[in-house]
Amino acid sequence: MNSSFKKYIPFLLMVVITVLSCKDQKETATEQAVTENKTDTASQVKQITFTPDQYKLSDIQTGTIELRNLSNIIKLTGAIEAEPNSVATVSAPLGGYIKSAGLLPGQFVKKGQQLATLENPEFISIQQEYLESIGRLEYLSHEYKRQQDLRNEDINAAKTYQQVSSDFKVMKARISGLEQQMALIGISTASLKRSNKISRTAGIYAPISGYIKNSNTNIGKYASPTDILFEITGTNDLHLALNAFEKDLGKIQVGQTVRFSLSNENDYKHTGKVFLVGQAADDKKMIPVHCHFTKDVKLLPGMYVKAWVETGTDEKNAVPNDALVQLEGVDYIIAQTNEGKNGYTFQLIQVAKGIEQEGYTGIELPSTANPQQIKIVTKNAYTILSAIKNAEEEE
């Protein structure tokens, strides 16, 4: 390195240091600006001012935050179910081939109405044996009375009387058993004795009144005694069958009020009372809760319901449901913070939603907010929210 170049080295080092220093200052200034900008954005309050004309056209109404007695609730789901004595499964106790059918799910049947007709050779044997036994019993009845009279006069042997007495009682027992068999298969003994005609078919009859839930019949099919041919559900004795989590078991008590809605309803307008709380969990760790309806409602078994149980009441801050708005998944109320000749100013206040009852929703306000000093928008709150969003997009 020559001497002429060496004398410029200190000057070049000073230039490099100066450039790096300027760069650091620029980056520091940029970071500071970004930080300040973030702080300003975070501290921005979502608000907007309407002119008097805008306010009038928007038909905005205001009110106050109220203290209301709202129930503490436990949310449940479940279904409408029939009482056990209103549900019946129908089968063929002795089996047989189906000769007539035709009932469809949803059809209403009355108790005692014929559902289907079965054919079975065994029906013939039972009726034949029954008629023969009736004839035999008639003879044994006369013989028993005759032997009893003779025995009272000490004319016949005791052994003869005992034999006739035994035959008579055995025949009565056999007839009683045959009558029970015919009752099971749907054959009338009174009609059989009156007509003395044996039939190879027997009817299947509805044990209760209700609607056909399931029908498993077609002509020519063989129905075994274990086959379920019909399922019938009555609608006179219905109740609400709900499921509660294990953790809520101690909070639900008999006599508590239940409000519920059907799957196609938004409001919990139906009511009931808890009459039974299960004491054991099912495989899904759920506790059954059964409720009676407090008034007659047109419901059908199997309908899905959403419900909640009232476990007590507390006085809470509440606003009309229409006063609540939602922005980016966060719940707000809109407060009117200023009113003057130049217009009306509105501001979003974030809240936490609570219980919803009878058109009001409980809310939790920020710790710095005084509910008595807040004037809230109760009608057309979403009009103001839309204006705030539009204003933000234009910025």
C-alpha positions in Angstrom: 0.0 0.0 0.0 1.5 3.4 -1.1 1.7 6.3 1.2 -0.7 8.5 -0.8 -3.6 6.0 -0.2 -2.8 5.6 3.6 -3.5 9.2 4.2 -7.1 8.9 3.0 -8.0 5.9 5.4 -9.1 8.1 8.3 -11.4 10.1 6.1 -13.1 6.9 4.6 -13.7 5.5 8.1 -15.5 8.7 9.1 -17.8 8.4 6.1 -18.7 4.8 6.9 -19.5 5.6 10.5 -21.6 8.6 9.5 -23.6 6.5 7.0 -24.3 3.7 9.6 -25.3 6.3 12.2 -27.8 7.9 9.9 -29.2 4.4 9.0 -29.7 3.5 12.7 -31.4 6.8 13.4 -33.8 6.3 10.5 -34.7 2.8 11.6 -35.2 4.0 15.2 -37.5 6.8 14.0 -39.5 4.3 11.8 -39.9 1.9 14.7 -41.0 4.7 17.0 -43.5 5.9 14.4 -45.0 2.4 14.0 -45.2 2.0 17.8 -47.0 5.4 18.1 -49.3 4.5 15.3 -50.2 1.2 17.0 -50.9 3.0 20.3 -53.1 5.5 18.5 -55.0 2.7 16.7 -55.5 0.8 20.0 -56.8 3.8 21.8 -59.3 4.7 19.0 -62.9 4.6 20.1 -65.5 3.3 17.7 -67.9 6.1 17.4 -69.8 8.2 14.9 -71.9 11.4 14.8 -75.3 11.6 13.0 -76.7 14.9 11.8 -80.2 15.7 13.1 -81.6 14.7 9.7 -79.7 11.4 9.7 -80.9 10.7 13.2 -84.5 11.4 12.3 -84.5 9.2 9.2 -82.9 6.3 11.0 -85.8 6.2 13.5 -83.4 5.6 16.4 -84.8 5.0 19.9 -82.9 5.1 23.1 -83.4 3.8 26.6 -81.5 2.9 29.8 -79.8 -0.2 31.2 -82.2 -1.9 33.6 -81.8 -4.0 36.7 -83.9 -7.1 36.2 -84.3 -10.4 38.0 -82.9 -12.9 35.6 -82.8 -16.6 36.3 -79.6 -18.6 36.7 -80.0 -21.3 34.1 -78.5 -24.6 32.9 -78.8 -25.3 29.2 -79.9 -28.8 28.2 -81.0 -30.7 25.1 -83.3 -33.6 24.7 -86.5 -34.9 23.0 -90.2 -35.4 23.5 -90.8 -38.9 24.7 -93.9 -41.0 25.4 -94.5 -42.5 28.8 -93.6 -46.2 29.0 -97.3 -47.2 29.2 -97.9 -45.3 26.0 -95.5 -47.3 23.9 -96.3 -50.8 22.6 -94.5 -53.4 20.4 -96.7 -55.9 18.7 -95.6 -59.4 17.7 -97.2 -62.8 16.9 -96.9 -65.0 20.0 -97.2 -68.3 18.1 -95.9 -67.0 14.7 -97.5 -67.5 11.3 -97.7 -66.3 7.7 -99.0 -62.8 7.2 -102.2 -62.9 5.1 -103.3 -59.3 5.3 -101.5 -56.0 6.2 -101.5 -52.5 5.0 -101.0 -50.1 7.9 -98.3 -47.4 7.3 -96.1 -45.5 9.7 -98.0 -42.4 10.9 -101.5 -44.0 10.7 -103.6 -43.7 13.9 -105.1 -46.9 15.3 -107.5 -47.4 18.2 -107.1 -49.9 21.0 -108.5 -53.3 19.8 -108.3 -52.4 16.1 -107.1 -55.3 13.9 -103.6 -54.6 12.5 -102.9 -57.7 10.4 -104.1 -61.3 9.8 -101.9 -64.4 10.4 -102.3 -68.0 9.1 -100.9 -71.0 11.1 -101.9 -74.7 11.1 -101.4 -74.7 14.8 -104.4 -72.4 15.1 -106.5 -75.2 13.8 -105.2 -77.7 16.3 -105.7 -75.3 19.3 -109.4 -74.6 18.3 -110.1 -78.3 17.6 -108.7 -79.3 21.0 -110.7 -76.6 22.7 -114.0 -77.6 21.1 -113.3 -81.3 22.0 -112.4 -80.3 25.5 -115.6 -78.3 25.9 -117.6 -81.4 24.9 -115.6 -83.6 27.2 -116.0 -81.2 30.1 -119.8 -81.2 29.6 -119.9 -85.0 30.0 -117.4 -84.9 33.0 -119.5 -82.2 34.7 -122.6 -84.4 34.7 -120.6 -87.4 35.7 -119.0 -85.6 38.5 -122.3 -84.4 39.9 -123.8 -87.9 39.6 -120.8 -89.5 41.4 -120.9 -86.8 44.0 -124.6 -87.6 44.7 -123.8 -91.3 44.9 -120.9 -90.7 47.2 -123.1 -88.7 49.5 -125.5 -91.7 49.8 -122.5 -94.0 50.3 -123.5 -96.0 47.2 -120.3 -95.8 45.1 -116.7 -96.4 46.0 -114.6 -93.5 47.1 -112.0 -94.4 44.5 -114.5 -94.0 41.6 -115.6 -90.6 42.9 -112.0 -89.4 43.2 -111.1 -90.5 39.7 -114.1 -88.6 38.2 -113.4 -85.5 40.3 -109.7 -85.5 39.1 -110.7 -85.9 35.5 -113.2 -83.1 35.8 -110.6 -80.7 37.3 -107.9 -81.6 34.8 -110.3 -80.9 31.9 -111.2 -77.5 33.4 -107.5 -76.6 33.7 -106.9 -77.7 30.1 -109.8 -75.5 28.8 -108.5 -72.6 30.8 -105.1 -73.0 29.2 -106.5 -73.2 25.7 -108.5 -70.1 26.3 -105.4 -68.2 27.3 -103.6 -69.5 24.1 -106.4 -68.3 21.9 -106.5 -64.9 23.7 -102.8 -64.6 22.8 -103.3 -65.3 19.1 -106.4 -63.2 18.9 -109.2 -65.8 18.6 -112.4 -65.2 20.4 -113.5 -68.2 22.5 -117.1 -66.9 22.7 -117.3 -66.6 18.9 -115.8 -70.1 18.5 -118.3 -71.7 20.9 -121.2 -69.9 19.3 -120.4 -70.7 15.7 -118.5 -74.0 16.3 -116.4 -73.1 13.2 -112.7 -73.5 13.2 -110.5 -70.9 11.3 -106.9 -71.3 10.2 -106.3 -67.5 10.6 -106.2 -65.2 13.5 -106.0 -61.4 13.9 -103.3 -59.2 15.5 -104.9 -56.3 17.4 -103.6 -53.0 18.7 -103.0 -53.1 22.5 -103.2 -49.3 22.8 -104.4 -46.3 20.9 -101.8 -44.3 19.1 -99.8 -43.8 15.9 -97.9 -46.5 14.0 -94.3 -45.8 14.4 -92.9 -48.8 12.6 -94.5 -51.5 10.4 -92.6 -54.6 9.5 -95.3 -56.6 7.6 -95.9 -57.8 4.0 -98.2 -60.5 2.7 -96.7 -63.9 2.6 -93.9 -63.2 5.1 -93.4 -65.6 7.9 -93.5 -63.9 11.3 -91.7 -65.7 14.1 -92.7 -65.1 17.8 -89.6 -62.9 18.3 -90.3 -60.6 15.3 -91.6 -57.1 16.0 -94.4 -56.4 13.5 -95.6 -53.0 14.7 -94.5 -50.3 17.1 -97.3 -48.0 18.4 -96.7 -44.8 20.2 -99.5 -43.0 22.1 -99.6 -39.2 22.3 -101.7 -38.7 25.4 -98.9 -39.2 27.9 -95.9 -37.3 26.7 -93.0 -35.8 28.7 -89.8 -33.9 28.1 -86.7 -36.2 28.4 -83.5 -34.0 28.8 -79.8 -34.8 29.3 -77.7 -32.9 31.8 -73.9 -33.0 32.4 -72.7 -34.8 35.5 -71.3 -31.5 36.9 -74.8 -30.0 37.0 -76.4 -32.9 38.9 -76.5 -31.1 42.2 -78.0 -27.9 40.7 -81.1 -29.5 39.2 -84.0 -30.3 41.6 -87.5 -31.7 41.3 -90.0 -28.8 40.9 -87.7 -26.4 39.0 -89.1 -24.6 36.0 -88.0 -25.6 32.5 -88.3 -23.5 29.4 -87.9 -25.2 26.0 -88.2 -24.6 22.3 -88.5 -26.9 19.3 -85.8 -27.1 16.6 -87.8 -24.7 14.3 -88.4 -22.1 17.1 -86.2 -19.3 18.3 -87.9 -18.4 21.6 -88.3 -20.6 24.7 -92.1 -20.2 24.9 -93.0 -23.7 26.2 -92.7 -24.5 29.9 -92.5 -27.5 32.2 -91.6 -28.8 35.6 -88.9 -31.2 36.6 -90.5 -34.4 38.1 -87.5 -36.8 38.0 -83.7 -36.4 38.1 -81.7 -39.6 37.3 -79.1 -40.7 39.8 -76.8 -42.5 37.4 -75.0 -41.4 34.3 -75.2 -43.1 30.9 -72.3 -44.2 28.7 -71.9 -40.6 27.5 -71.7 -39.3 31.1 -75.1 -37.6 30.9 -77.8 -37.5 33.6 -81.5 -38.0 32.5 -83.9 -35.2 33.6 -87.6 -35.8 33.0 -90.2 -33.0 33.0 -94.0 -32.7 32.7 -95.6 -29.9 30.6 -97.3 -27.2 32.5 -99.9 -26.8 29.8 -101.2 -28.8 26.8 -99.1 -28.4 23.7 -99.3 -30.1 20.3 -96.1 -32.2 20.3 -95.1 -35.6 18.9 -92.7 -38.2 20.3 -89.2 -37.8 18.9 -89.2 -34.1 18.5 -85.8 -32.5 19.3 -85.8 -29.7 21.9 -83.5 -27.1 23.4 -84.1 -26.2 27.0 -82.9 -24.6 30.1 -83.6 -25.1 33.8 -84.1 -22.2 36.2 -81.9 -22.8 39.2 -82.4 -19.4 40.9 -82.6 -15.7 40.2 -80.2 -12.8 40.5 -80.6 -9.0 39.9 -78.5 -8.2 36.9 -77.9 -5.3 34.4 -80.0 -6.1 31.3 -80.8 -4.5 28.0 -83.5 -5.3 25.3 -82.3 -7.9 22.9 -82.4 -5.4 20.0 -79.9 -3.2 21.8 -77.1 -5.8 21.3 -74.9 -5.8 18.2 -72.0 -7.9 17.2 -68.8 -6.8 15.3 -66.1 -9.3 14.4 -67.5 -11.8 17.0 -67.5 -9.3 19.8 -70.7 -8.2 21.5 -71.5 -4.4 22.0 -74.1 -2.0 23.1 -74.3 1.4 21.5 -74.3 4.4 23.8 -75.5 7.9 22.9 -72.7 10.1 24.3 -73.7 13.5 23.0 -76.8 15.3 21.7 -76.8 18.8 20.4 -77.6 21.1 17.5 -74.7 19.7 15.4 -75.9 16.1 15.8 -75.9 13.0 17.9 -72.8 11.0 18.8 -72.8 7.2 19.3 -70.1 5.0 20.8 -69.7 1.2 20.9 -69.2 -0.3 24.4 -68.0 -3.9 24.6 -70.1 -6.1 26.9 -70.2 -9.8 27.9 -73.6 -11.4 27.2 -75.4 -13.4 29.9 -78.9 -14.9 30.3 -81.6 -14.1 27.7 -85.1 -14.1 29.1 -88.4 -12.6 28.0 -86.9 -10.2 25.4 -84.0 -9.0 27.7 -80.3 -10.1 27.9 -78.1 -9.8 31.0 -74.8 -8.0 30.3 -71.5 -7.3 32.1 -70.1 -3.9 31.5 -66.4 -2.7 31.6 -65.4 -1.9 35.2 -65.1 1.8 34.4 -68.7 2.1 33.0 -71.5 3.4 35.1 -74.8 1.8 33.9 -76.9 4.6 35.4 -75.2 7.2 33.2 -75.4 5.3 29.9 -78.1 6.0 27.4 -78.3 3.1 25.1 -79.8 2.6 21.6 -82.7 0.2 21.8 -84.0 0.4 18.2 -82.1 0.3 14.9 -78.7 -0.2 16.6 -77.4 -2.1 13.6 -78.0 1.1 11.4 -75.5 2.9 13.6 -73.1 -0.1 13.5 -73.2 -0.2 9.7 -72.4 3.6 9.6 -69.4 3.0 11.9 -68.1 0.2 9.7 -68.5 2.2 6.6 -66.7 5.1 8.1 -63.8 2.8 9.1 -63.5 1.4 5.6 -63.3 4.9 4.1 -60.4 5.9 6.3 
